[in-house]
Amino acid sequence: MAEATHNPLHNHLVALKNDERVFENAFQGITRMILEDEIEKVVANGRTTYDFKIFRRGKKHIIGMYDEINSFVSYVKDAAEGGSSKEMAYVLVGEPGNGKTYFVEYVSRLYREFLARERNRKYTFRFVGLENIGSYGKITTIESQTYEDPAILAMNLFDTEEENRSYLGRKIGLDDGQIDALYENYRPLGACTGYIWNELRNHCQGRMADMLKLVEILPVPLTESLGTITGKYPAKDKITSSAVDLLGEESIQRLLHITDTNNPYRFDLRRGALARVAGGGIHFSDEMFKNKKDLVQVYLGVIQNRTIEIDGFKWPIDTLIIATSNNSEFNRFLAEKEEAPIVDRCRISYISHNTNYKLQSDLTQYAIGSETKTTLTREDLHQDPNLNYAASVSVILTRLPHSEKLTPIETMKLAAGEVAGEKSIKALAEVIDTLSQDTDITNRFGQKGLGQRNLGRAIQLMVESSETNEGRCMFAYDVFKTVERVILDYVTDANDRAKYLEDLKTARGLYRERIMTEMFNAYMDEPQAIRKDVMNYVNMIIGIDAEHLGSDKMWKYKDPQTGELKALKVDERFIRSIEERLELKTDEQRESFRTSIRKIYGQKIGIDPTYDFMDNLELVKAVTDVRLKSDIAGAGSLIGALANRTNEENQKLYDRMIDTMLNKLGYCRTCAQKTIEYFCTQEDEN
């Protein structure tokens, strides 16, 4: 143990023994990184699944993708535990603009941050003093070309495993368990390091102490731009791409120094993308199946054997290989039957678009941008408070397949985990299961639709339009026109185009209903007016059957949100008019509806005391209609009052509503006036 002071390899092994450093393969490292963080259970599309919190941190984190992330985690975990996954690549297949590349780059960034922590840092070694050997010319130091871990060298110090094991136990003091743990990740030295180590053995006449003086340990650089630890290989065209870009090639420069022509160090592996991530890194092959055939064949060997092979020389590598591909390229590749061995060695994960409109609001915010937007004349550009909703609903509806069991709005609400009238989440699960039987992937749930890039285009078109710049506001209704423009310009399939335009009509109808609610809130001078009325209705139908309800119809109940005792007058006329709007004609229908509302209340309040029924669009619409049409019937309806401002009374009402919209509801003058104008038209009424 006395040698450990001036012997870098010994110091490194002692640090491993004391758990100050770790030696693990790429799969084990990534698994530990993910599983050390928080894990939650969530329900996505009617199924319970896990949510790994590490993917939800930071300013621009991953949104949704629950099933896809679960699939990735189980793949990496299986490989870390020595399963068949370690001989496979992980391939994300899906439509353009649904976050495949972003997901891989996000995982790569997390991994680099994880390895930047002191204990997790990756190390490699280099040989020094080569000028004394004589056959290396002016090359004096040689670093392991594939960033092999010093522990790999430690397991290959002698020719036999027996000698190595006894040396590690005797000199470093590792116990049998620790030595076994090291040997689980055993691999031979790469061709050039193995060759040089042999030359050093001959030079030092087998004296291990002298040989180890010529070894230095150094950390692997984590700089993203160097392509070490996490490297990307984008598909290139047929002429410029070659296996050299992946594997490396013979180096003319080195041949000028090396006199021994058998020396494998004459190959420069770092010229290729694989060697730079070979020390426990992530290799990302973007649009893998766009590469020409012989390059995909190279991948075949690398995926299966995890070795870089040139002219019979082998360099074992330790790399997680992730690739992406779009549906059309992948289908073309599958059609060529002789390519089956490649797909056989890939774990395919079909990535769908996000289909949850609540989660989409965050993605829409990414598309709109977090910086303050300005007009072309450098003035601040306001965002209509309904813009995000209008844009999110427009793209989400295009991603949802039409089915006989559910209407588009029911599908949208169930996919976001909301209540959709009588329809249960089971209905959605059945639709998804039926669609997943389809052999054409693009017909499955969420696989088709307007992607994030198309949404980005729609926002760009909106920002550059003269109306937006003149009014200095991104008015929500304008997004429908730009989404329509994107559908007409960028969607090539006629059937898809017709479906998307139909979905856009539905989105306009949803926007109309939202505006009705907003106008009522503005009229009442209260941002939460409709919400309060909806909850009043719910509480009234619970209280109407209460035993202690007196003749004055006053009902006392405990508010689950605040815990306070509240009194509420049960207004049967109000209840009746809402139920008429819901077209509940008979007592049986009313009672059945009330029972379903009470049931939802019972289920939801226990889990979420703040639940407010605002996701029940039919109920919200009915309450809005009742309040809008009854409260203001005296004023000849609100629409009439706002449209006809010739008398002072109506002008006052208009001014007061504009004032509420500006000060309480987040509108600017432009979008407040345009929203009222839109409200006064009969457009998009369902």
Secondary structure, DSSP 8 states (H G I E B T S, - for coil): -GGGGT-HHHHHHHHHHTTSS----HHHHHHHHHHTS-EEEEEETTEEEEEEGGGG-STT---S-HHHHHHHHHHHHHHHTT-GGGGSEEEEEE-TTSSHHHHHHHHHHHHHHHHTSGGG--EEEEE--GGGTSSSTT---EE-TT---HHHHHTTSSSSHHHHHHHIIIII---HHHHHHHHTT-----HHHHHHHHHHHHHTTT-HHHHHHTEEEEE----GGGTSSEEEEE---TTT--THHHH-EE-HHHHHH---TT-GGGEEGGGSTTGGGTEEEEEEEETGGGS-HHHHHHHHHHHHH-EEEETTEEEE-EEEEEEEEEHHHHHHHHHSGGGHHHHHTEEEEEE-----HHHHHHHHHHHH-SS--B-TTS-B-EE-TTHHHHHHHHHHHHHS---SSS-HHHHHHHHTT--BTTB-HHHHHHHHHHHHT-SSGGGSTTSSS--HHHHHHHHHHHHHSHHHHHHTEE-TTHHHHHHHHHHHHH---HHHHHHHHHHHHHHHHHHHHHHHHHHHHHHTT-TTHHHHHHHHHHHHHHHTT-TT--TT-EEEEE-TTT--EEEEE--HHHHHHHHHHTT--SHHHHHHHHHHHHHHHHHHHHH-TT--STT-HHHHHHHHHHHHHHHTGGGT-HHHHHH---SHHHHHHHHHHHHHHHHTS---HHHHHHHHHHHHS-TT--
